[in-house]
Amino acid sequence: MIGKAEWFQRRKYLGWGLYPKTWQGWVYIAVFILIAIIIQILPFTTNTKLISTIILIAILLIDVIHIMLTLKKDEREIKHEAIADRNALWILLAVLIVGILYQSVTSSLKGVVPEVDYFLIAALIAAVIMKAFTNMYLDKRD
Amino acid sequence: MQNHIEKFRKKLHLTQEELATKCGVSRQTIISLEQGNYNPSLDLAFALKNALKVKKIEDLFQV
């Protein structure tokens, strides 16, 4: 792959993902941005620019996922990340549930059939499924 | 749990970074251990014992 795990550290305070730890990490980001700009500047057709940008983003995504999977974390960092992600999930679930209830109540008060954004419900269901599968996997493994 | 990681580390003239590298953890973890803010797993406790050349693990950690 292109980027190396030792160039990055995991993002802790501003969302998820990576943050450059070394100058090589910053160069890595700058190169991708430069390529994206060059694609837009060059006299390609709109379709070519779109396809090229999608390919670039796909390469970047695959590389970033690879870096995140190979990023070494010690036991303390794993524990901290687990607790932080759990807390983030709980607040996310709370906001999702409040959102679904709000949409149901406000649409009901308008005298219509309760309307809820199906993506919110799908997100909740997906989270429940992921938790179930993860626990099944962990119970089998340990 | 109390530990004497810092004492044994300084005896061997190791920096926190060097000890962290020997044990396969981050420097921040060594700092947390030395400050008594984090208790290591059994694996890490034995890794520290070996890295600090301590004979018995009880010499390094005390409840």
N, CA and C atoms of all chains as a GROMACS GRO file, in nm:
protein
  615
    1MET      N    1   0.085  -0.120   0.000
    1MET     CA    2   0.000   0.000   0.000
    1MET      C    3   0.088   0.125   0.000
    2ILE      N    4   0.024   0.240  -0.010
    2ILE     CA    5   0.100   0.364  -0.028
    2ILE      C    6   0.147   0.420   0.107
    3GLY      N    7   0.055   0.446   0.196
    3GLY     CA    8   0.090   0.505   0.326
    3GLY      C    9   0.135   0.400   0.426
    4LYS      N   10   0.215   0.445   0.525
    4LYS     CA   11   0.261   0.352   0.629
    4LYS      C   12   0.200   0.391   0.763
    5ALA      N   13   0.171   0.290   0.843
    5ALA     CA   14   0.106   0.312   0.972
    5ALA      C   15   0.190   0.401   1.064
    6GLU      N   16   0.324   0.388   1.052
    6GLU     CA   17   0.411   0.466   1.142
    6GLU      C   18   0.409   0.616   1.113
    7TRP      N   19   0.348   0.657   0.999
    7TRP     CA   20   0.337   0.799   0.967
    7TRP      C   21   0.217   0.862   1.038
    8PHE      N   22   0.129   0.780   1.093
    8PHE     CA   23   0.002   0.831   1.145
    8PHE      C   24  -0.025   0.782   1.287
    9GLN      N   25  -0.113   0.856   1.353
    9GLN     CA   26  -0.167   0.810   1.481
    9GLN      C   27  -0.319   0.819   1.467
   10ARG      N   28  -0.386   0.743   1.555
   10ARG     CA   29  -0.532   0.746   1.541
   10ARG      C   30  -0.584   0.878   1.596
   11ARG      N   31  -0.690   0.924   1.531
   11ARG     CA   32  -0.753   1.050   1.572
   11ARG      C   33  -0.831   1.022   1.700
   12LYS      N   34  -0.807   1.103   1.803
   12LYS     CA   35  -0.871   1.078   1.932
   12LYS      C   36  -0.973   1.185   1.970
   13TYR      N   37  -0.943   1.310   1.937
   13TYR     CA   38  -1.025   1.419   1.991
   13TYR      C   39  -1.120   1.484   1.890
   14LEU      N   40  -1.099   1.457   1.763
   14LEU     CA   41  -1.186   1.518   1.663
   14LEU      C   42  -1.235   1.412   1.567
   15GLY      N   43  -1.323   1.325   1.617
   15GLY     CA   44  -1.381   1.223   1.530
   15GLY      C   45  -1.294   1.100   1.515
   16TRP      N   46  -1.316   1.030   1.404
   16TRP     CA   47  -1.247   0.904   1.380
   16TRP      C   48  -1.153   0.920   1.261
   17GLY      N   49  -1.057   0.830   1.248
   17GLY     CA   50  -0.965   0.833   1.137
   17GLY      C   51  -0.822   0.849   1.182
   18LEU      N   52  -0.743   0.911   1.095
   18LEU     CA   53  -0.599   0.922   1.119
   18LEU      C   54  -0.555   1.067   1.128
   19TYR      N   55  -0.442   1.086   1.193
   19TYR     CA   56  -0.381   1.218   1.202
   19TYR      C   57  -0.232   1.200   1.177
   20PRO      N   58  -0.171   1.286   1.093
   20PRO     CA   59  -0.028   1.264   1.064
   20PRO      C   60   0.059   1.281   1.188
   21LYS      N   61   0.152   1.189   1.203
   21LYS     CA   62   0.243   1.192   1.319
   21LYS      C   63   0.382   1.238   1.275
   22THR      N   64   0.414   1.212   1.148
   22THR     CA   65   0.547   1.247   1.097
   22THR      C   66   0.530   1.334   0.973
   23TRP      N   67   0.642   1.389   0.925
   23TRP     CA   68   0.635   1.475   0.806
   23TRP      C   69   0.587   1.395   0.685
   24GLN      N   70   0.619   1.265   0.685
   24GLN     CA   71   0.576   1.182   0.572
   24GLN      C   72   0.422   1.174   0.566
   25GLY      N   73   0.359   1.175   0.683
   25GLY     CA   74   0.213   1.173   0.689
   25GLY      C   75   0.152   1.298   0.625
   26TRP      N   76   0.212   1.411   0.654
   26TRP     CA   77   0.165   1.539   0.598
   26TRP      C   78   0.188   1.542   0.448
   27VAL      N   79   0.301   1.489   0.402
   27VAL     CA   80   0.331   1.483   0.258
   27VAL      C   81   0.228   1.393   0.189
   28TYR      N   82   0.196   1.284   0.255
   28TYR     CA   83   0.096   1.189   0.201
   28TYR      C   84  -0.036   1.261   0.173
   29ILE      N   85  -0.083   1.340   0.271
   29ILE     CA   86  -0.209   1.414   0.256
   29ILE      C   87  -0.196   1.518   0.146
   30ALA      N   88  -0.083   1.590   0.147
   30ALA     CA   89  -0.061   1.697   0.048
   30ALA      C   90  -0.061   1.641  -0.094
   31VAL      N   91  -0.002   1.524  -0.112
   31VAL     CA   92   0.006   1.463  -0.245
   31VAL      C   93  -0.134   1.429  -0.296
   32PHE      N   94  -0.216   1.372  -0.209
   32PHE     CA   95  -0.353   1.337  -0.252
   32PHE      C   96  -0.432   1.462  -0.288
   33ILE      N   97  -0.416   1.566  -0.207
   33ILE     CA   98  -0.488   1.692  -0.235
   33ILE      C   99  -0.440   1.750  -0.367
   34LEU      N  100  -0.308   1.744  -0.388
   34LEU     CA  101  -0.249   1.797  -0.512
   34LEU      C  102  -0.303   1.723  -0.635
   35ILE      N  103  -0.309   1.592  -0.624
   35ILE     CA  104  -0.360   1.512  -0.737
   35ILE      C  105  -0.506   1.547  -0.765
   36ALA      N  106  -0.584   1.566  -0.658
   36ALA     CA  107  -0.725   1.602  -0.676
   36ALA      C  108  -0.738   1.738  -0.746
   37ILE      N  109  -0.652   1.831  -0.708
   37ILE     CA  110  -0.656   1.964  -0.770
   37ILE      C  111  -0.614   1.955  -0.916
   38ILE      N  112  -0.509   1.878  -0.944
   38ILE     CA  113  -0.461   1.862  -1.082
   38ILE      C  114  -0.569   1.802  -1.171
   39ILE      N  115  -0.640   1.705  -1.119
   39ILE     CA  116  -0.750   1.642  -1.195
   39ILE      C  117  -0.852   1.748  -1.234
   40GLN      N  118  -0.882   1.838  -1.144
   40GLN     CA  119  -0.983   1.942  -1.171
   40GLN      C  120  -0.931   2.047  -1.269
   41ILE      N  121  -0.803   2.074  -1.264
   41ILE     CA  122  -0.745   2.181  -1.349
   41ILE      C  123  -0.726   2.134  -1.492
   42LEU      N  124  -0.684   2.009  -1.508
   42LEU     CA  125  -0.652   1.959  -1.642
   42LEU      C  126  -0.775   1.962  -1.734
   43PRO      N  127  -0.753   1.980  -1.865
   43PRO     CA  128  -0.866   1.994  -1.958
   43PRO      C  129  -0.932   1.860  -1.994
   44PHE      N  130  -0.980   1.789  -1.893
   44PHE     CA  131  -1.053   1.664  -1.917
   44PHE      C  132  -1.201   1.696  -1.928
   45THR      N  133  -1.275   1.600  -1.980
   45THR     CA  134  -1.421   1.615  -1.981
   45THR      C  135  -1.472   1.598  -1.838
   46THR      N  136  -1.593   1.642  -1.816
   46THR     CA  137  -1.652   1.633  -1.681
   46THR      C  138  -1.658   1.488  -1.634
   47ASN      N  139  -1.694   1.400  -1.726
   47ASN     CA  140  -1.703   1.257  -1.692
   47ASN      C  141  -1.567   1.201  -1.650
   48THR      N  142  -1.465   1.238  -1.726
   48THR     CA  143  -1.330   1.190  -1.697
   48THR      C  144  -1.285   1.240  -1.560
   49LYS      N  145  -1.316   1.370  -1.534
   49LYS     CA  146  -1.279   1.426  -1.404
   49LYS      C  147  -1.352   1.352  -1.292
   50LEU      N  148  -1.478   1.322  -1.314
   50LEU     CA  149  -1.558   1.255  -1.212
   50LEU      C  150  -1.504   1.116  -1.185
   51ILE      N  151  -1.478   1.041  -1.291
   51ILE     CA  152  -1.428   0.904  -1.277
   51ILE      C  153  -1.290   0.904  -1.211
   52SER      N  154  -1.206   0.998  -1.253
   52SER     CA  155  -1.070   1.007  -1.195
   52SER      C  156  -1.077   1.039  -1.046
   53THR      N  157  -1.168   1.129  -1.010
   53THR     CA  158  -1.182   1.167  -0.869
   53THR      C  159  -1.234   1.049  -0.787
   54ILE      N  160  -1.329   0.976  -0.842
   54ILE     CA  161  -1.383   0.859  -0.771
   54ILE      C  162  -1.273   0.754  -0.751
   55ILE      N  163  -1.192   0.733  -0.853
   55ILE     CA  164  -1.082   0.636  -0.843
   55ILE      C  165  -0.984   0.681  -0.736
   56LEU      N  166  -0.952   0.811  -0.736
   56LEU     CA  167  -0.859   0.866  -0.636
   56LEU      C  168  -0.912   0.847  -0.494
   57ILE      N  169  -1.041   0.878  -0.477
   57ILE     CA  170  -1.102   0.863  -0.344
   57ILE      C  171  -1.104   0.716  -0.302
   58ALA      N  172  -1.131   0.627  -0.398
   58ALA     CA  173  -1.133   0.483  -0.368
   58ALA      C  174  -0.995   0.435  -0.323
   59ILE      N  175  -0.891   0.481  -0.394
   59ILE     CA  176  -0.754   0.442  -0.358
   59ILE      C  177  -0.721   0.495  -0.219
   60LEU      N  178  -0.759   0.621  -0.193
   60LEU     CA  179  -0.732   0.682  -0.062
   60LEU      C  180  -0.804   0.606   0.049
   61LEU      N  181  -0.932   0.573   0.024
   61LEU     CA  182  -1.010   0.501   0.126
   61LEU      C  183  -0.951   0.365   0.159
   62ILE      N  184  -0.916   0.292   0.053
   62ILE     CA  185  -0.859   0.157   0.072
   62ILE      C  186  -0.727   0.168   0.148
   63ASP      N  187  -0.647   0.267   0.113
   63ASP     CA  188  -0.518   0.284   0.178
   63ASP      C  189  -0.535   0.323   0.325
   64VAL      N  190  -0.628   0.416   0.350
   64VAL     CA  191  -0.652   0.461   0.488
   64VAL      C  192  -0.704   0.344   0.573
   65ILE      N  193  -0.793   0.264   0.517
   65ILE     CA  194  -0.845   0.147   0.591
   65ILE      C  195  -0.730   0.051   0.623
   66HIS      N  196  -0.644   0.030   0.525
   66HIS     CA  197  -0.528  -0.058   0.546
   66HIS      C  198  -0.438  -0.003   0.657
   67ILE      N  199  -0.414   0.128   0.654
   67ILE     CA  200  -0.329   0.190   0.757
   67ILE      C  201  -0.395   0.174   0.895
   68MET      N  202  -0.527   0.198   0.902
   68MET     CA  203  -0.596   0.189   1.031
   68MET      C  204  -0.593   0.046   1.085
   69LEU      N  205  -0.601  -0.053   0.994
   69LEU     CA  206  -0.598  -0.193   1.038
   69LEU      C  207  -0.458  -0.234   1.084
   70THR      N  208  -0.356  -0.171   1.028
   70THR     CA  209  -0.219  -0.210   1.066
   70THR      C  210  -0.160  -0.119   1.174
   71LEU      N  211  -0.236  -0.016   1.212
   71LEU     CA  212  -0.188   0.076   1.315
   71LEU      C  213  -0.178   0.000   1.448
   72LYS      N  214  -0.059   0.004   1.508
   72LYS     CA  215  -0.040  -0.072   1.631
   72LYS      C  216  -0.095   0.006   1.749
   73LYS      N  217  -0.170  -0.067   1.832
   73LYS     CA  218  -0.221  -0.007   1.955
   73LYS      C  219  -0.186  -0.099   2.071
   74ASP      N  220  -0.141  -0.041   2.182
   74ASP     CA  221  -0.114  -0.127   2.296
   74ASP      C  222  -0.242  -0.145   2.377
   75GLU      N  223  -0.235  -0.226   2.482
   75GLU     CA  224  -0.355  -0.266   2.556
   75GLU      C  225  -0.427  -0.146   2.617
   76ARG      N  226  -0.351  -0.048   2.661
   76ARG     CA  227  -0.413   0.071   2.722
   76ARG      C  228  -0.487   0.151   2.616
   77GLU      N  229  -0.426   0.168   2.501
   77GLU     CA  230  -0.489   0.242   2.391
   77GLU      C  231  -0.614   0.169   2.340
   78ILE      N  232  -0.608   0.035   2.334
   78ILE     CA  233  -0.724  -0.044   2.291
   78ILE      C  234  -0.839  -0.024   2.388
   79LYS      N  235  -0.806  -0.026   2.517
   79LYS     CA  236  -0.908  -0.009   2.622
   79LYS      C  237  -0.969   0.131   2.614
   80HIS      N  238  -0.886   0.233   2.601
   80HIS     CA  239  -0.934   0.371   2.593
   80HIS      C  240  -1.022   0.390   2.470
   81GLU      N  241  -0.978   0.333   2.357
   81GLU     CA  242  -1.055   0.347   2.234
   81GLU      C  243  -1.190   0.279   2.248
   82ALA      N  244  -1.191   0.161   2.312
   82ALA     CA  245  -1.317   0.088   2.332
   82ALA      C  246  -1.414   0.169   2.417
   83ILE      N  247  -1.365   0.229   2.524
   83ILE     CA  248  -1.451   0.308   2.613
   83ILE      C  249  -1.501   0.433   2.540
   84ALA      N  250  -1.411   0.502   2.470
   84ALA     CA  251  -1.449   0.625   2.399
   84ALA      C  252  -1.552   0.594   2.290
   85ASP      N  253  -1.529   0.485   2.216
   85ASP     CA  254  -1.624   0.449   2.109
   85ASP      C  255  -1.758   0.404   2.167
   86ARG      N  256  -1.754   0.335   2.279
   86ARG     CA  257  -1.878   0.295   2.345
   86ARG      C  258  -1.959   0.418   2.387
   87ASN      N  259  -1.895   0.515   2.448
   87ASN     CA  260  -1.963   0.638   2.489
   87ASN      C  261  -2.018   0.712   2.368
   88ALA      N  262  -1.940   0.716   2.259
   88ALA     CA  263  -1.987   0.783   2.136
   88ALA      C  264  -2.110   0.712   2.082
   89LEU      N  265  -2.110   0.578   2.088
   89LEU     CA  266  -2.224   0.500   2.039
   89LEU      C  267  -2.348   0.528   2.123
   90TRP      N  268  -2.331   0.534   2.255
   90TRP     CA  269  -2.446   0.559   2.342
   90TRP      C  270  -2.510   0.693   2.313
   91ILE      N  271  -2.429   0.796   2.293
   91ILE     CA  272  -2.485   0.929   2.267
   91ILE      C  273  -2.549   0.930   2.128
   92LEU      N  274  -2.487   0.859   2.034
   92LEU     CA  275  -2.543   0.849   1.898
   92LEU      C  276  -2.679   0.780   1.903
   93LEU      N  277  -2.688   0.671   1.978
   93LEU     CA  278  -2.815   0.599   1.991
   93LEU      C  279  -2.921   0.688   2.057
   94ALA      N  280  -2.880   0.761   2.159
   94ALA     CA  281  -2.975   0.849   2.229
   94ALA      C  282  -3.030   0.954   2.132
   95VAL      N  283  -2.943   1.014   2.053
   95VAL     CA  284  -2.986   1.118   1.959
   95VAL      C  285  -3.075   1.056   1.850
   96LEU      N  286  -3.039   0.937   1.802
   96LEU     CA  287  -3.120   0.867   1.700
   96LEU      C  288  -3.261   0.841   1.753
   97ILE      N  289  -3.268   0.788   1.875
   97ILE     CA  290  -3.398   0.754   1.933
   97ILE      C  291  -3.480   0.881   1.955
   98VAL      N  292  -3.417   0.987   2.006
   98VAL     CA  293  -3.487   1.114   2.024
   98VAL      C  294  -3.536   1.165   1.888
   99GLY      N  295  -3.453   1.152   1.786
   99GLY     CA  296  -3.490   1.197   1.651
   99GLY      C  297  -3.611   1.121   1.598
  100ILE      N  298  -3.609   0.989   1.615
  100ILE     CA  299  -3.722   0.907   1.568
  100ILE      C  300  -3.850   0.944   1.644
  101LEU      N  301  -3.837   0.959   1.776
  101LEU     CA  302  -3.955   0.995   1.857
  101LEU      C  303  -4.007   1.133   1.817
  102TYR      N  304  -3.917   1.228   1.798
  102TYR     CA  305  -3.956   1.364   1.759
  102TYR      C  306  -4.033   1.362   1.627
  103GLN      N  307  -3.976   1.290   1.530
  103GLN     CA  308  -4.041   1.284   1.398
  103GLN      C  309  -4.178   1.219   1.408
  104SER      N  310  -4.187   1.112   1.488
  104SER     CA  311  -4.316   1.042   1.506
  104SER      C  312  -4.419   1.134   1.569
  105VAL      N  313  -4.377   1.201   1.677
  105VAL     CA  314  -4.470   1.286   1.752
  105VAL      C  315  -4.515   1.406   1.669
  106THR      N  316  -4.420   1.474   1.607
  106THR     CA  317  -4.457   1.595   1.531
  106THR      C  318  -4.546   1.561   1.412
  107SER      N  319  -4.521   1.450   1.347
  107SER     CA  320  -4.607   1.414   1.233
  107SER      C  321  -4.743   1.368   1.282
  108SER      N  322  -4.747   1.301   1.397
  108SER     CA  323  -4.875   1.259   1.454
  108SER      C  324  -4.959   1.380   1.493
  109LEU      N  325  -4.894   1.482   1.550
  109LEU     CA  326  -4.965   1.603   1.592
  109LEU      C  327  -5.024   1.677   1.473
  110LYS      N  328  -4.963   1.657   1.356
  110LYS     CA  329  -5.016   1.722   1.235
  110LYS      C  330  -5.135   1.646   1.181
  111GLY      N  331  -5.167   1.534   1.246
  111GLY     CA  332  -5.281   1.455   1.206
  111GLY      C  333  -5.253   1.362   1.090
  112VAL      N  334  -5.126   1.337   1.065
  112VAL     CA  335  -5.092   1.244   0.956
  112VAL      C  336  -5.032   1.117   1.017
  113VAL      N  337  -5.019   1.017   0.933
  113VAL     CA  338  -4.955   0.892   0.976
  113VAL      C  339  -4.810   0.926   1.014
  114PRO      N  340  -4.766   0.878   1.131
  114PRO     CA  341  -4.630   0.912   1.173
  114PRO      C  342  -4.526   0.889   1.063
  115GLU      N  343  -4.451   0.994   1.034
  115GLU     CA  344  -4.346   0.984   0.932
  115GLU      C  345  -4.211   0.987   0.997
  116VAL      N  346  -4.133   0.885   0.969
  116VAL     CA  347  -3.998   0.876   1.026
  116VAL      C  348  -3.899   0.850   0.913
  117ASP      N  349  -3.783   0.915   0.925
  117ASP     CA  350  -3.677   0.892   0.827
  117ASP      C  351  -3.631   0.747   0.841
  118TYR      N  352  -3.649   0.668   0.736
  118TYR     CA  353  -3.618   0.526   0.744
  118TYR      C  354  -3.469   0.501   0.767
  119PHE      N  355  -3.387   0.596   0.727
  119PHE     CA  356  -3.243   0.580   0.749
  119PHE      C  357  -3.210   0.577   0.898
  120LEU      N  358  -3.288   0.652   0.977
  120LEU     CA  359  -3.264   0.651   1.122
  120LEU      C  360  -3.294   0.513   1.180
  121ILE      N  361  -3.405   0.455   1.134
  121ILE     CA  362  -3.443   0.322   1.182
  121ILE      C  363  -3.342   0.218   1.132
  122ALA      N  364  -3.301   0.233   1.007
  122ALA     CA  365  -3.202   0.140   0.950
  122ALA      C  366  -3.071   0.149   1.028
  123ALA      N  367  -3.033   0.269   1.069
  123ALA     CA  368  -2.908   0.286   1.146
  123ALA      C  369  -2.918   0.212   1.279
  124LEU      N  370  -3.034   0.224   1.345
  124LEU     CA  371  -3.052   0.155   1.474
  124LEU      C  372  -3.047   0.004   1.457
  125ILE      N  373  -3.116  -0.045   1.353
  125ILE     CA  374  -3.118  -0.190   1.328
  125ILE      C  375  -2.978  -0.241   1.295
  126ALA      N  376  -2.906  -0.165   1.213
  126ALA     CA  377  -2.770  -0.204   1.174
  126ALA      C  378  -2.680  -0.212   1.298
  127ALA      N  379  -2.697  -0.116   1.390
  127ALA     CA  380  -2.615  -0.115   1.513
  127ALA      C  381  -2.646  -0.237   1.599
  128VAL      N  382  -2.774  -0.273   1.609
  128VAL     CA  383  -2.814  -0.390   1.690
  128VAL      C  384  -2.754  -0.517   1.629
  129ILE      N  385  -2.761  -0.529   1.497
  129ILE     CA  386  -2.708  -0.647   1.428
  129ILE      C  387  -2.556  -0.656   1.447
  130MET      N  388  -2.488  -0.542   1.432
  130MET     CA  389  -2.342  -0.541   1.447
  130MET      C  390  -2.303  -0.582   1.588
  131LYS      N  391  -2.375  -0.532   1.688
  131LYS     CA  392  -2.344  -0.567   1.827
  131LYS      C  393  -2.363  -0.717   1.849
  132ALA      N  394  -2.472  -0.771   1.795
  132ALA     CA  395  -2.501  -0.914   1.812
  132ALA      C  396  -2.391  -0.999   1.749
  133PHE      N  397  -2.356  -0.966   1.626
  133PHE     CA  398  -2.252  -1.044   1.557
  133PHE      C  399  -2.117  -1.032   1.626
  134THR      N  400  -2.086  -0.913   1.673
  134THR     CA  401  -1.959  -0.894   1.742
  134THR      C  402  -1.953  -0.977   1.869
  135ASN      N  403  -2.061  -0.977   1.945
  135ASN     CA  404  -2.064  -1.055   2.069
  135ASN      C  405  -2.057  -1.205   2.041
  136MET      N  406  -2.125  -1.249   1.935
  136MET     CA  407  -2.119  -1.392   1.899
  136MET      C  408  -1.976  -1.430   1.863
  137TYR      N  409  -1.912  -1.343   1.786
  137TYR     CA  410  -1.773  -1.369   1.745
  137TYR      C  411  -1.681  -1.374   1.865
  138LEU      N  412  -1.697  -1.276   1.955
  138LEU     CA  413  -1.609  -1.268   2.073
  138LEU      C  414  -1.632  -1.386   2.167
  139ASP      N  415  -1.758  -1.428   2.184
  139ASP     CA  416  -1.788  -1.543   2.271
  139ASP      C  417  -1.723  -1.670   2.217
  140LYS      N  418  -1.723  -1.682   2.085
  140LYS     CA  419  -1.664  -1.800   2.022
  140LYS      C  420  -1.511  -1.796   2.032
  141ARG      N  421  -1.457  -1.675   2.018
  141ARG     CA  422  -1.312  -1.659   2.015
  141ARG      C  423  -1.249  -1.677   2.152
  142ASP      N  424  -1.306  -1.614   2.254
  142ASP     CA  425  -1.244  -1.618   2.387
  142ASP      C  426  -1.313  -1.719   2.478
  143MET      N  427  -0.282  -0.078   4.298
  143MET     CA  428  -0.158  -0.155   4.298
  143MET      C  429  -0.037  -0.061   4.282
  144GLN      N  430   0.063  -0.083   4.366
  144GLN     CA  431   0.184   0.000   4.357
  144GLN      C  432   0.287  -0.067   4.268
  145ASN      N  433   0.370   0.012   4.205
  145ASN     CA  434   0.477  -0.048   4.126
  145ASN      C  435   0.607   0.030   4.142
  146HIS      N  436   0.716  -0.035   4.106
  146HIS     CA  437   0.850   0.027   4.116
  146HIS      C  438   0.914   0.033   3.978
  147ILE      N  439   0.831   0.054   3.878
  147ILE     CA  440   0.880   0.055   3.740
  147ILE      C  441   0.983   0.165   3.719
  148GLU      N  442   0.952   0.283   3.770
  148GLU     CA  443   1.043   0.396   3.749
  148GLU      C  444   1.178   0.369   3.814
  149LYS      N  445   1.175   0.312   3.933
  149LYS     CA  446   1.299   0.285   4.007
  149LYS      C  447   1.388   0.189   3.928
  150PHE      N  448   1.329   0.079   3.881
  150PHE     CA  449   1.408  -0.020   3.808
  150PHE      C  450   1.449   0.034   3.670
  151ARG      N  451   1.366   0.116   3.611
  151ARG     CA  452   1.400   0.174   3.480
  151ARG      C  453   1.522   0.264   3.491
  152LYS      N  454   1.520   0.348   3.596
  152LYS     CA  455   1.632   0.442   3.614
  152LYS      C  456   1.761   0.368   3.650
  153LYS      N  457   1.744   0.256   3.718
  153LYS     CA  458   1.861   0.174   3.754
  153LYS      C  459   1.932   0.124   3.628
  154LEU      N  460   1.852   0.092   3.526
  154LEU     CA  461   1.908   0.044   3.400
  154LEU      C  462   1.938   0.157   3.302
  155HIS      N  463   1.918   0.280   3.345
  155HIS     CA  464   1.941   0.400   3.261
  155HIS      C  465   1.860   0.395   3.132
  156LEU      N  466   1.736   0.352   3.145
  156LEU     CA  467   1.648   0.347   3.028
  156LEU      C  468   1.555   0.468   3.029
  157THR      N  469   1.527   0.520   2.910
  157THR     CA  470   1.426   0.624   2.902
  157THR      C  471   1.290   0.556   2.896
  158GLN      N  472   1.186   0.636   2.915
  158GLN     CA  473   1.051   0.579   2.907
  158GLN      C  474   1.026   0.525   2.766
  159GLU      N  475   1.079   0.598   2.667
  159GLU     CA  476   1.062   0.558   2.527
  159GLU      C  477   1.128   0.423   2.501
  160GLU      N  478   1.248   0.406   2.557
  160GLU     CA  479   1.322   0.280   2.536
  160GLU      C  480   1.250   0.164   2.603
  161LEU      N  481   1.200   0.188   2.723
  161LEU     CA  482   1.127   0.082   2.792
  161LEU      C  483   0.998   0.048   2.717
  162ALA      N  484   0.932   0.152   2.666
  162ALA     CA  485   0.809   0.132   2.590
  162ALA      C  486   0.836   0.045   2.467
  163THR      N  487   0.944   0.074   2.398
  163THR     CA  488   0.980  -0.002   2.278
  163THR      C  489   1.009  -0.148   2.313
  164LYS      N  490   1.082  -0.167   2.423
  164LYS     CA  491   1.116  -0.305   2.466
  164LYS      C  492   0.991  -0.385   2.497
  165CYS      N  493   0.888  -0.318   2.553
  165CYS     CA  494   0.767  -0.388   2.596
  165CYS      C  495   0.657  -0.386   2.491
  166GLY      N  496   0.680  -0.315   2.382
  166GLY     CA  497   0.580  -0.311   2.274
  166GLY      C  498   0.458  -0.227   2.308
  167VAL      N  499   0.480  -0.124   2.389
  167VAL     CA  500   0.370  -0.032   2.423
  167VAL      C  501   0.413   0.111   2.391
  168SER      N  502   0.320   0.204   2.407
  168SER     CA  503   0.352   0.344   2.381
  168SER      C  504   0.418   0.407   2.504
  169ARG      N  505   0.486   0.518   2.482
  169ARG     CA  506   0.549   0.589   2.593
  169ARG      C  507   0.442   0.637   2.691
  170GLN      N  508   0.327   0.676   2.638
  170GLN     CA  509   0.217   0.722   2.722
  170GLN      C  510   0.172   0.614   2.820
  171THR      N  511   0.177   0.490   2.775
  171THR     CA  512   0.138   0.379   2.864
  171THR      C  513   0.239   0.364   2.977
  172ILE      N  514   0.367   0.378   2.946
  172ILE     CA  515   0.470   0.369   3.049
  172ILE      C  516   0.449   0.483   3.150
  173ILE      N  517   0.420   0.602   3.100
  173ILE     CA  518   0.395   0.717   3.189
  173ILE      C  519   0.278   0.685   3.282
  174SER      N  520   0.170   0.634   3.225
  174SER     CA  521   0.051   0.601   3.306
  174SER      C  522   0.081   0.494   3.410
  175LEU      N  523   0.163   0.396   3.369
  175LEU     CA  524   0.202   0.289   3.462
  175LEU      C  525   0.283   0.346   3.578
  176GLU      N  526   0.382   0.428   3.546
  176GLU     CA  527   0.472   0.482   3.649
  176GLU      C  528   0.396   0.574   3.744
  177GLN      N  529   0.296   0.641   3.692
  177GLN     CA  530   0.217   0.730   3.778
  177GLN      C  531   0.112   0.656   3.857
  178GLY      N  532   0.101   0.526   3.832
  178GLY     CA  533   0.004   0.444   3.905
  178GLY      C  534  -0.138   0.464   3.856
  179ASN      N  535  -0.153   0.520   3.735
  179ASN     CA  536  -0.287   0.545   3.682
  179ASN      C  537  -0.341   0.428   3.602
  180TYR      N  538  -0.256   0.330   3.575
  180TYR     CA  539  -0.298   0.217   3.492
  180TYR      C  540  -0.234   0.089   3.544
  181ASN      N  541  -0.316  -0.018   3.554
  181ASN     CA  542  -0.262  -0.147   3.594
  181ASN      C  543  -0.244  -0.235   3.471
  182PRO      N  544  -0.126  -0.294   3.453
  182PRO     CA  545  -0.100  -0.370   3.331
  182PRO      C  546  -0.168  -0.507   3.335
  183SER      N  547  -0.184  -0.563   3.216
  183SER     CA  548  -0.231  -0.701   3.206
  183SER      C  549  -0.116  -0.791   3.250
  184LEU      N  550  -0.146  -0.919   3.262
  184LEU     CA  551  -0.043  -1.016   3.304
  184LEU      C  552   0.069  -1.020   3.201
  185ASP      N  553   0.031  -1.019   3.073
  185ASP     CA  554   0.130  -1.022   2.965
  185ASP      C  555   0.225  -0.903   2.977
  186LEU      N  556   0.168  -0.786   2.994
  186LEU     CA  557   0.249  -0.664   3.002
  186LEU      C  558   0.332  -0.663   3.129
  187ALA      N  559   0.276  -0.713   3.238
  187ALA     CA  560   0.350  -0.719   3.365
  187ALA      C  561   0.476  -0.804   3.349
  188PHE      N  562   0.461  -0.918   3.282
  188PHE     CA  563   0.577  -1.005   3.262
  188PHE      C  564   0.676  -0.944   3.162
  189ALA      N  565   0.623  -0.874   3.062
  189ALA     CA  566   0.710  -0.806   2.965
  189ALA      C  567   0.794  -0.700   3.037
  190LEU      N  568   0.732  -0.629   3.130
  190LEU     CA  569   0.804  -0.527   3.208
  190LEU      C  570   0.908  -0.592   3.298
  191LYS      N  571   0.870  -0.703   3.359
  191LYS     CA  572   0.963  -0.776   3.448
  191LYS      C  573   1.088  -0.818   3.370
  192ASN      N  574   1.067  -0.869   3.250
  192ASN     CA  575   1.181  -0.916   3.169
  192ASN      C  576   1.264  -0.798   3.118
  193ALA      N  577   1.195  -0.692   3.075
  193ALA     CA  578   1.266  -0.575   3.021
  193ALA      C  579   1.349  -0.506   3.129
  194LEU      N  580   1.297  -0.506   3.252
  194LEU     CA  581   1.367  -0.439   3.362
  194LEU      C  582   1.460  -0.534   3.438
  195LYS      N  583   1.469  -0.656   3.389
  195LYS     CA  584   1.560  -0.758   3.445
  195LYS      C  585   1.536  -0.777   3.596
  196VAL      N  586   1.408  -0.784   3.631
  196VAL     CA  587   1.370  -0.806   3.771
  196VAL      C  588   1.350  -0.956   3.790
  197LYS      N  589   1.398  -1.007   3.906
  197LYS     CA  590   1.390  -1.153   3.927
  197LYS      C  591   1.246  -1.198   3.949
  198LYS      N  592   1.179  -1.130   4.042
  198LYS     CA  593   1.043  -1.173   4.074
  198LYS      C  594   0.945  -1.060   4.041
  199ILE      N  595   0.828  -1.096   3.992
  199ILE     CA  596   0.728  -0.996   3.957
  199ILE      C  597   0.677  -0.923   4.081
  200GLU      N  598   0.686  -0.989   4.196
  200GLU     CA  599   0.643  -0.926   4.321
  200GLU      C  600   0.735  -0.810   4.359
  201ASP      N  601   0.857  -0.811   4.306
  201ASP     CA  602   0.950  -0.699   4.333
  201ASP      C  603   0.909  -0.575   4.254
  202LEU      N  604   0.836  -0.600   4.145
  202LEU     CA  605   0.796  -0.489   4.058
  202LEU      C  606   0.658  -0.435   4.094
  203PHE      N  607   0.569  -0.524   4.132
  203PHE     CA  608   0.432  -0.483   4.164
  203PHE      C  609   0.393  -0.530   4.304
  204GLN      N  610   0.324  -0.442   4.374
  204GLN     CA  611   0.275  -0.479   4.507
  204GLN      C  612   0.131  -0.431   4.523
  205VAL      N  613   0.049  -0.520   4.577
  205VAL     CA  614  -0.091  -0.483   4.598
  205VAL      C  615  -0.103  -0.400   4.727
   0.00000   0.00000   0.00000
